[in-house]
């Protein structure tokens, strides 16, 4: 059994998230307009961008750690009970660190 397919999928997801994050950062650093009503609206947008950004950063960390586990050869092993997580679960949730029983 090989995790090569999952690795490719994780790498693709990582690339997507990283490009999303860099476009979020670009939006956030764009100059703000002078109008005070628009500024208030922009601050709200910034908060939304922050929330999405934090979520994206979190997802990137999770995927990077899954890729590191693949590199270290410990991928697919439940970090709680040490049993195999199982390919079916990993195909559904490639970043899973726990088997179905322990995840609950
Ligand atoms: Zn387990």
py3Dmol code that shows the C-alpha trace and the ligand (Angstrom):
import py3Dmol

protein = """\
ATOM      1  CA  UNK A   1       0.000   0.000   0.000  1.00  0.00           C
ATOM      2  CA  UNK A   2       1.316   3.428  -0.921  1.00  0.00           C
ATOM      3  CA  UNK A   3       0.383   6.866   0.286  1.00  0.00           C
ATOM      4  CA  UNK A   4       1.753   8.489  -2.867  1.00  0.00           C
ATOM      5  CA  UNK A   5      -1.716   9.466  -4.159  1.00  0.00           C
ATOM      6  CA  UNK A   6      -2.640  11.015  -0.823  1.00  0.00           C
ATOM      7  CA  UNK A   7       0.673  12.841  -0.733  1.00  0.00           C
ATOM      8  CA  UNK A   8      -0.013  14.389  -4.142  1.00  0.00           C
ATOM      9  CA  UNK A   9      -3.505  15.384  -3.041  1.00  0.00           C
ATOM     10  CA  UNK A  10      -2.145  16.959   0.155  1.00  0.00           C
ATOM     11  CA  UNK A  11       0.489  18.852  -1.825  1.00  0.00           C
ATOM     12  CA  UNK A  12      -2.178  20.166  -4.204  1.00  0.00           C
ATOM     13  CA  UNK A  13      -4.360  21.281  -1.300  1.00  0.00           C
ATOM     14  CA  UNK A  14      -1.351  22.930   0.328  1.00  0.00           C
ATOM     15  CA  UNK A  15      -0.562  24.861  -2.866  1.00  0.00           C
ATOM     16  CA  UNK A  16      -4.200  26.007  -3.151  1.00  0.00           C
ATOM     17  CA  UNK A  17      -4.268  27.180   0.467  1.00  0.00           C
ATOM     18  CA  UNK A  18      -0.948  28.984   0.160  1.00  0.00           C
ATOM     19  CA  UNK A  19      -2.067  30.881  -2.941  1.00  0.00           C
ATOM     20  CA  UNK A  20      -5.365  31.744  -1.208  1.00  0.00           C
ATOM     21  CA  UNK A  21      -3.430  33.048   1.786  1.00  0.00           C
ATOM     22  CA  UNK A  22      -1.126  35.194  -0.328  1.00  0.00           C
ATOM     23  CA  UNK A  23      -4.079  36.758  -2.180  1.00  0.00           C
ATOM     24  CA  UNK A  24      -5.773  37.438   1.169  1.00  0.00           C
ATOM     25  CA  UNK A  25      -2.641  39.202   2.356  1.00  0.00           C
ATOM     26  CA  UNK A  26      -2.533  41.223  -0.847  1.00  0.00           C
ATOM     27  CA  UNK A  27      -6.158  42.345  -0.296  1.00  0.00           C
ATOM     28  CA  UNK A  28      -5.438  43.229   3.323  1.00  0.00           C
ATOM     29  CA  UNK A  29      -2.501  45.472   2.447  1.00  0.00           C
ATOM     30  CA  UNK A  30      -4.310  47.431  -0.258  1.00  0.00           C
ATOM     31  CA  UNK A  31      -4.597  51.113   0.588  1.00  0.00           C
ATOM     32  CA  UNK A  32      -7.730  52.245   2.383  1.00  0.00           C
ATOM     33  CA  UNK A  33      -9.947  55.001   1.052  1.00  0.00           C
ATOM     34  CA  UNK A  34     -10.524  58.337   2.791  1.00  0.00           C
ATOM     35  CA  UNK A  35     -14.277  58.142   3.289  1.00  0.00           C
ATOM     36  CA  UNK A  36     -15.132  57.232   6.907  1.00  0.00           C
ATOM     37  CA  UNK A  37     -18.176  55.098   6.039  1.00  0.00           C
ATOM     38  CA  UNK A  38     -16.087  53.168   3.567  1.00  0.00           C
ATOM     39  CA  UNK A  39     -13.341  52.803   6.149  1.00  0.00           C
ATOM     40  CA  UNK A  40     -15.806  51.211   8.574  1.00  0.00           C
ATOM     41  CA  UNK A  41     -16.868  48.811   5.855  1.00  0.00           C
ATOM     42  CA  UNK A  42     -13.249  48.037   5.079  1.00  0.00           C
ATOM     43  CA  UNK A  43     -12.499  47.319   8.729  1.00  0.00           C
ATOM     44  CA  UNK A  44     -15.336  44.795   8.718  1.00  0.00           C
ATOM     45  CA  UNK A  45     -13.898  43.244   5.589  1.00  0.00           C
ATOM     46  CA  UNK A  46     -10.487  43.104   7.259  1.00  0.00           C
ATOM     47  CA  UNK A  47     -11.979  41.139  10.143  1.00  0.00           C
ATOM     48  CA  UNK A  48     -13.510  38.663   7.716  1.00  0.00           C
ATOM     49  CA  UNK A  49     -10.170  38.400   5.923  1.00  0.00           C
ATOM     50  CA  UNK A  50      -8.472  37.804   9.295  1.00  0.00           C
ATOM     51  CA  UNK A  51     -10.890  35.006  10.138  1.00  0.00           C
ATOM     52  CA  UNK A  52     -10.454  33.350   6.751  1.00  0.00           C
ATOM     53  CA  UNK A  53      -6.698  33.924   6.976  1.00  0.00           C
ATOM     54  CA  UNK A  54      -6.437  32.280  10.390  1.00  0.00           C
ATOM     55  CA  UNK A  55      -8.473  29.339   9.197  1.00  0.00           C
ATOM     56  CA  UNK A  56      -6.276  29.040   6.119  1.00  0.00           C
ATOM     57  CA  UNK A  57      -3.070  29.194   8.199  1.00  0.00           C
ATOM     58  CA  UNK A  58      -4.473  26.494  10.462  1.00  0.00           C
ATOM     59  CA  UNK A  59      -5.320  24.257   7.474  1.00  0.00           C
ATOM     60  CA  UNK A  60      -1.834  24.788   6.033  1.00  0.00           C
ATOM     61  CA  UNK A  61      -0.253  23.653   9.334  1.00  0.00           C
ATOM     62  CA  UNK A  62      -2.441  20.553   9.473  1.00  0.00           C
ATOM     63  CA  UNK A  63      -1.551  19.568   5.904  1.00  0.00           C
ATOM     64  CA  UNK A  64       2.160  20.317   6.397  1.00  0.00           C
ATOM     65  CA  UNK A  65       2.194  18.087   9.452  1.00  0.00           C
ATOM     66  CA  UNK A  66       0.492  15.293   7.462  1.00  0.00           C
ATOM     67  CA  UNK A  67       3.173  15.642   4.752  1.00  0.00           C
ATOM     68  CA  UNK A  68       5.878  15.534   7.433  1.00  0.00           C
ATOM     69  CA  UNK A  69       4.372  12.314   8.790  1.00  0.00           C
ATOM     70  CA  UNK A  70       4.484  10.825   5.287  1.00  0.00           C
ATOM     71  CA  UNK A  71       8.179  11.795   5.026  1.00  0.00           C
ATOM     72  CA  UNK A  72       8.923  10.321   8.469  1.00  0.00           C
ATOM     73  CA  UNK A  73       7.114   7.096   7.641  1.00  0.00           C
ATOM     74  CA  UNK A  74       4.661   7.450  10.534  1.00  0.00           C
ATOM     75  CA  UNK A  75       1.741   8.543   8.387  1.00  0.00           C
ATOM     76  CA  UNK A  76      -1.450   6.514   8.667  1.00  0.00           C
ATOM     77  CA  UNK A  77      -0.802   5.406  12.253  1.00  0.00           C
ATOM     78  CA  UNK A  78      -3.224   6.608  14.920  1.00  0.00           C
ATOM     79  CA  UNK A  79      -1.379   8.894  17.341  1.00  0.00           C
ATOM     80  CA  UNK A  80      -3.606   7.761  20.173  1.00  0.00           C
ATOM     81  CA  UNK A  81      -3.743   3.953  19.974  1.00  0.00           C
ATOM     82  CA  UNK A  82      -0.993   3.210  17.414  1.00  0.00           C
ATOM     83  CA  UNK A  83      -3.290   1.228  15.125  1.00  0.00           C
ATOM     84  CA  UNK A  84      -3.534   1.842  11.379  1.00  0.00           C
ATOM     85  CA  UNK A  85      -5.972   4.640  10.635  1.00  0.00           C
ATOM     86  CA  UNK A  86      -7.052   2.790   7.507  1.00  0.00           C
ATOM     87  CA  UNK A  87      -6.895   3.797   3.880  1.00  0.00           C
ATOM     88  CA  UNK A  88     -10.635   4.427   3.536  1.00  0.00           C
ATOM     89  CA  UNK A  89     -10.532   7.019   6.304  1.00  0.00           C
ATOM     90  CA  UNK A  90      -7.325   8.586   4.992  1.00  0.00           C
ATOM     91  CA  UNK A  91      -8.832   8.910   1.533  1.00  0.00           C
ATOM     92  CA  UNK A  92     -11.742  10.799   3.054  1.00  0.00           C
ATOM     93  CA  UNK A  93      -9.612  12.767   5.548  1.00  0.00           C
ATOM     94  CA  UNK A  94      -5.949  12.699   4.389  1.00  0.00           C
ATOM     95  CA  UNK A  95      -4.811  14.861   7.324  1.00  0.00           C
ATOM     96  CA  UNK A  96      -6.364  12.578   9.959  1.00  0.00           C
ATOM     97  CA  UNK A  97      -4.048  11.783  12.885  1.00  0.00           C
ATOM     98  CA  UNK A  98      -6.414   9.420  14.652  1.00  0.00           C
ATOM     99  CA  UNK A  99      -8.361   6.302  13.718  1.00  0.00           C
ATOM    100  CA  UNK A 100     -12.163   6.365  13.586  1.00  0.00           C
ATOM    101  CA  UNK A 101     -12.489   4.972  17.110  1.00  0.00           C
ATOM    102  CA  UNK A 102     -10.122   7.494  18.698  1.00  0.00           C
ATOM    103  CA  UNK A 103     -11.418  10.474  16.711  1.00  0.00           C
ATOM    104  CA  UNK A 104     -14.804  10.191  18.390  1.00  0.00           C
TER     105      UNK A 104
END
"""
ligand_1 = """\
1
ZN
Zn -6.787 5.020 17.450
"""
view = py3Dmol.view(width=600, height=400)
view.addModel(protein, "pdb")
view.setStyle({"model": 0}, {"cartoon": {"style": "trace"}})
view.addModel(ligand_1, "xyz")
view.setStyle({"model": 1}, {"stick": {}})
view.zoomTo()
view.show()
